[in-house]
Amino acid sequence: MAFTKGKPKTGGRKIGIPNTVDKELRERVKELVESHFDDLADCIFELAQKERIAVLLKLMEFVLPKATHARVEVESIQKITEGGVLSADQLERLTAILDE
């Protein structure tokens, strides 16, 4: 049976209810890692330097938030200054903040 637009949702998980399988699996993996942390660390540091760095970088993806790159187009800056949205002083302060 094909989906028809406007038809209410029937069956499946209700909106807003978390997926319990994912939650349970994450909790079990977390417990496993915590209980064997020292053994895992020893195994990682026994690897060759190149492999060790690759593993540590991969693990960092799960711990640290991904950095995003802010890109400001020159045309956008010109529109902001020409439109009177920002004064030259405000634009300089904004640029300094973005460069940090």
N, C-alpha and C positions, 0 to 999 in steps of 0.2 A: 504494500500500500504506500503510495507516494505521500510526501509531506505537502500539506496545503497551508498556505500562509494565513495567519489569523486563527488557526485551530489551536485550542489550548493544549498545553503539555499534559501528557498522560503517562503514567508509569515512570520508572527510573527514580533516581534520587531527587528529593525535593530541593528547590533552590535554597542555598545558604547552609545546607547540611554538608559537613566535611566528609571526604572519602575516608572511611574508617580503616580500610585496608592500607592505604598510603600512610596514615598516621601510625598504625600499629607497626608497619614495616620499618618506618623511620625510627621509631622508638627502640625496636629490637636491634637495628644496626648500631644505633647510638650506644646501647648497653654493651654490645659486643666490642665495639671500639674502645669504650671506656674500661672494660674489664681486661682487655689485652693491650692497652696502650703502650706499656713499656716494651712488650715483645714486638709490637709493630714498629716502634721507634728503633729498636735494635736492628730489626730486619732492614729498615730503610737505610740506616747508616752503614750497613754492610755492603750496600750496593756501590757500584762504581760511581764516581762523582757526577758524571753526565746523567746517569739513570736516577740518582738521588735527587738531583735538581729538578728533573722532569716530574718525579713523583711529588715532591714538595710543592711545585708550582700547580700541579693538578689538584692537590689537597687544599691549597689556598683558595681555590675557586669556591669551595664549600664553606669557608670561614669568613673571608673578606668580601664586602660588597664590590661589585664591578664598578670600576671608575668609568665615568662618561666624559666625553670630550665636548666642551662647549665651543661651538663655531659661530663666529659673528661675521656676517657678510658685510663687505664695505658698502654695498648699496643700501643695506638696512641702516647702517650708521648714518649715511648721508640723508636718508629719509627722516630719521629721528632728529637730526640737527636742523635740517632745512624746514621741517614742520614745526619747529619751535617746541618740540616735546622736551628736549634737554638743552640746557645751556652748555657752552663750551667747558665750563668748570665742572659741571655735573658729568659730562661725557669723559673728561680726563679722570675723574674719580672712579667712574664705572670701568674704564679701561684698566686702571691700576688694580682694581679688585679682580678683574678677570685674568690679569696676568699673574696673580699670586699663585 
